[in-house]
Amino acid sequence: MDGEQLHEVAIRTATGLPAVRETEPFGEGALVYKVVDKMFLMATVLRGVPIVNLKCAPPHGAALVRDHDEISPGWHMNKRHWIAIAPGGGVDETLVEDLVANAYDLVVAGLPRAKRPLDPSRCALPD
C-alpha cells in the first residue's frame, strides 16, 4: 500500500464511523479525527512520507510493532498507547480498516456512557 492509499483508507474508514469530526489542531497538513472531542487518528506527512498515527492498546501495539516493519511506536505521541503506520507491502486495506476501527472503539469505550455515540446499525429496533 502506498502513502496516498494509506491516508485514503484511514480517512474513509474514520469518517464512516458515528460522531467523528475532522480537525486540524496542529496546523495545516495534520488531519486529526476525534469522537466526542477525543482524538483517535492523525493523518500527516513525516519527512515526505504519509503516515497515520492511531490509538492502540499497549499489548496490541507492541505486537504490531514487532510483527510489521511498517508499524512503529506513535510518532510524536505516547509510545505505549499510539502506533504509527507507514506505507509498505506489509500493510493492506483490511489491516488499516481494522486498526482505525479499533482505535475508535478504544476511545469510545473510555467515554462516559452518556457521551458515547449511538450507532443505529448496532441497535435492534423493537417490533
N, C-alpha and C positions, 0 to 999 in steps of 0.2 A: 504494500500500500504506500503510495506516495504522500507527501505532505498535504497537498490540496485535498486528496481523498480523505485523509485523516481528519482534517478540520471539517469537511463537508459532512462526514458520517457522524462525528461527535456533535456538531451543532444541530443537525437534523434530528438526532435522537433526543438531545436535551430539550429542544423546543417543542417536541411532541409530547412531553410529559406535563402533567397538570400543574398549573400555577407557577410556571417557570418564567423568569424575567431576565432579559439580556441587559447588561450594564457595562460601562467602561470606567470603573473607579480608578484604575491605574493609568488611565490615559488612552489615547488612540492606539489601536493595534493590539490591545489586550482585551478580548471579549470575555466577560465573566457572566456565568449563568448561575442564578440564585433561585431558591424556592423559599418563600416567606423570608426574604432578606438574608438567607444563609447560603453562602457560596458552596457549590459542589463541583464546578468545572471552570477552567480557564483555557481558552484557546489563544495562543500567541505565537510569535516567531522569536526564536533564540539563535543569535548568530547566523541568521539567514535560513534556519531550519524550523518549519512549523512544528509546534509541539502542543500537546494537550495535557494539562495538569488536572488530576482527578482526586477527589476524596476517596480514601480506601482504608479498610480495617487493617491494622498493623500486621497481623499474621498473613493475611491475603496479599498485602503489598510486598512483604518480604519474599513470599513465594514467587510472585510475578517478576520481581527484580532478579531473582535467582534464575528463573526459567526463560526469560526473554531478554535478548540483547537490546531491544528497542525500549524497554521499560527500565526506568531508574527512579530513585527517590525524587519526590516532587521538587521541581526547580523553584527556588525562592519561597518554599513553603516548609511546614513542619515535615521533616523527612520520615517520621513514623506514620503519619496519617494521610500523606499525599504521595501520589506517584506521577511521573511524567512519561508520556508516551511519545516517542519519536517515530518518523516513518521508517519502514523497512519490511523485509519479506516475512518476518515472524509476526506481523500484525495484520489481521484481516477484519473485515466489516463486522462479523459476528462478535469477535473479541471486543472491539471498540464499543459496539452497542451494549454488550453485557456490562462492561466496566462503567459506562455512563449511567446505565440504569441502577447499577449497584451503588454508585456514588450518590445518586439522587435518593435512593432508599435509605442509605445511611443517614443523610441529613434529615429526611422526613421522620425517621424513627427517633431522632433526637429532639424533635419539636414537641411542645406540649400537645396533647391530643386535640384540644380545641383549635389549634392553629394548623393542624395537618390538612393538606389539601385533599379533597374528596375526588377520587377517580370514578366517574359514573360507570365505566366499563367493568369495575370490580364489585359493583353493588348489585345485589339481586333485588329486583322490584317486586313488591307484593302483588299477588293476583287479585 
